[in-house]
Amino acid sequence: MGEWSSSIPDYILYKIANEKTVDQPTIVFVGTYMHARIGRIARWVKRSSDYDVHLVCGKTGFLNKLSNNTFDETQLFRNSWHLKRLLKKYDSSNVIVHCFGPPHLAAYEVMQTEMLSKKVFDYQDLMITNFGFEAPFPYMKKELEKEEFILNKAQLIVNHSLELQVAKKNYASIPGKKLYFPNYADNDFFIDRSLNERNEIHIVYAGSVYSKFRNSDYFGGSQLHWLIHKLNNQGIHFHIYPAPTNVGANLVDYEEMNNQLQYFHLHAPLKQDELSKALSKYDFGVLPFFDRLTKVYPQKRRYSTTLKLLNYAEAGIPVIMSEDLVFQHHLGNKVGVAIKTTWEEFDQLKSKIEGLDLAEIRARIQQNRAQYSIEENIHRLLTAYQDL
């Protein structure tokens, strides 16, 4: 969305607006760009409590494929003054503002708004773990300033990875309560996966990809050309479902490879509630993020996690994972999907796969994901809300 643009009409409306505040106990999720994790959490909050759930999101950052019509009310803001006006209706002790990022623009606005009495921050990842304070891009430096301010002001920080440990070492003060609430498997999307009888191997990746023309220092981890060619050379089918947020310019070279390579298949992006059924058709998921592919600090891969891991678990398929993804491998073991793989092993992936007991692995996934599910754990977030 870029930095805020001011609008004179919205400024005037903000000044004169006398919004009626909400009376019903409400969780309002506020962010600049929609995150799939938020739509999942909101659905289970609504199902498991008496809260209404609202969404306030940037107009250019909203995607219905990530929200899945979960919310009782959805409001899209144009600029900062429009957001300020929308927030007026939540000046109520019955409201908890659950903001999310990055980008941090909307969350930063929430933390500066004194009338909002109960403020939660939920991060998808943290900017500080990318390059520390040596951010190579001006926008990242501004995001770091906002991030530190948000973490200092939030009354509750909902963290789903270990990246907060890096923030604690680098930022001056993070005094709010902390709730470790990782990405959980979503029971609504569980698929009971049986073994395929086909002789060929099919691997699938669901998530963001970037063109080879983007800056590899930052985007190299998700430039998957190397993997496409390695698997094609081994006669392994590789399927990519890009994230709904992927812009067309990032997909041009993938479309070319789709036309040129026998074993590579590019598919259209899917909604969250369509994803597990599609993924379940394949034999393995993959998380191919290695240190050598990017200049983003290794701590990002050591401490971060991704919703992809749980999407694969919901589909009932094991995940071929880079050995550099330390925390994700820990979570993958808990849910039963992790197959740790070195860079060198990707050259001879067939031989590694042939040594696996896939029937045993899939049975373990179906057992473990039920315990590591959002249905079993949503009460922890609801209790944290009540304690504010």
Sequence and secondary structure as in RCSB ss.txt:
>XXXX:A:sequence
MGEWSSSIPDYILYKIANEKTVDQPTIVFVGTYMHARIGRIARWVKRSSDYDVHLVCGKTGFLNKLSNNTFDETQ
LFRNSWHLKRLLKKYDSSNVIVHCFGPPHLAAYEVMQTEMLSKKVFDYQDLMITNFGFEAPFPYMKKELEKEEFI
LNKAQLIVNHSLELQVAKKNYASIPGKKLYFPNYADNDFFIDRSLNERNEIHIVYAGSVYSKFRNSDYFGGSQLH
WLIHKLNNQGIHFHIYPAPTNVGANLVDYEEMNNQLQYFHLHAPLKQDELSKALSKYDFGVLPFFDRLTKVYPQK
RRYSTTLKLLNYAEAGIPVIMSEDLVFQHHLGNKVGVAIKTTWEEFDQLKSKIEGLDLAEIRARIQQNRAQYSIE
ENIHRLLTAYQDL
>XXXX:A:secstr
  S    HHHHHHHHH       S EEEEEESS  HHHHHHHHHHHHHSS EEEEEEEGGG  HHHHTT  SEEE
EESSHHHHHHHHGGG STTEEEEEEESS HHHHHHHH TT   EEEEESS THHHHTT  SSHHHHHHHHHHHHH
HHH SEEEESSSHHHHHHHHSS   SEEEE    B GGG         SS EEEEEE    TTS HHHHGGG TH
HHHHHHHHTT EEEEEE TT  GGGTHHHHHHHHH TTEEE     HHHHHHHHTTSSEEEE   GGG  S HHH
HHH   HHHHHHHHHT  EEEETT HHHHHHHHHHT EEEE TGGGGGHHHHHHTS HHHHHHHHHHHHHHTBHH
HHHHHHHHHHHT 
